[in-house]
Amino acid sequence: MRGEIKEQSNGKKILNVTVLYTEGSPVTPNTIERIRECVAELGVRADRSRFLGSPTVPMNGIDIDPSVLDSKVFGCMRRTYGPSVMPSKEMILDALNEA
């Protein structure tokens, strides 16, 4: 897991938490749940962290779906990618080529 705090030009701080794991790691779901509990305990709101829902896939800090770059809808919710619940292969490949 890696955490990074950045300060914006307006003085607001943004915390970006990324959980890095290998497939099948038995403690990953519990680790993610513990992070969510801690976030809730501190009262951090999803809209403050610009969380677009689950799953969100940033590459180099930029969401892979260009249609949401100016989105104002944030929260702990299920995310969709157009008509699908997961990003298309084309969307992922485009993001990888742009990264």
N, C-alpha and C positions, 0 to 999 in steps of 0.2 A: 504494500500500500504506500502511496506517496501522497503527500499533502503539500499544497503550495498556496501561499497567501499573496495576492497581488493587490496593490493599491491603485485605484483608478484616478484619473485626473481630478475628479470631483471629491476626492478624499475617502470615498467609500471603499471598503475592503471586500474582496471576493475570495472565498475559500474554494479551491478546486481539489476534490479528493478523488483519487483514482485507485481502484483495487486491481492489482495485477495478480493473476493466479494461473495455475495450470489446470487443464481440464481434468475433472474427476477429483480435485482436491476436496477431501471430506469436510474440511473446516470452512471452506469459502462461504457457503450459505449462512452459517452462524456468524461469521465475521461481518458480512454485509448487514445482517440483522442487527448486530451490536452497534455498528456505525449508525444505522437508522435510529436506534434507540437513543444514542448519544446526541444526535442531531436534534431529535424531538425534545430531549431533556433540556437542551440549551435554547430551544425555541427558534431554531433557524428555520426560516420558511423557504420552501422550494422556489418561490418566485424570486427570492433574493439571490439564489444561486443560479437562476436561469435554467432550472431543470425542466426539460420539455417532456418528461415522462420516461417510462421504461419500456424497451431499452433505448438509450441514447448513445450514439456512437460518434464521439468527436475524433478527428484526426488532426494532429497538431493544434488542438484546441478549437477547431472549427467543426461544427456539425456537418455530417456527410450529406444531409438533405438541404440543398440550397434554398428550398422553398420556405424554410423556417428561420432563416437568418435574421429576419426582422420581427419574429413572432413576439407577441406580448402575452401568450397563454402559457403559464408555467404551473407546475404542481406535481404532486405524487400521484400519478395516474398511468394508465396503460397508454403507450404511445403507438401511433400508427404512422405508416409511411405510405401516403396516398391510400389506395384501397387495401393495403396489406398491413399485417401486424409486424412485419420485419422488413428491413431494407432490401431492395432488389439487388441482384448480382451486379446489374448495370450501375446502380447508384454507388455501390461499394467500389467497383472498378474505377468509376469516374473520380471518386474522392481519392483513391490511391494514386491515380495519375496526376491529380492536382496537388498532392501533398509534396 
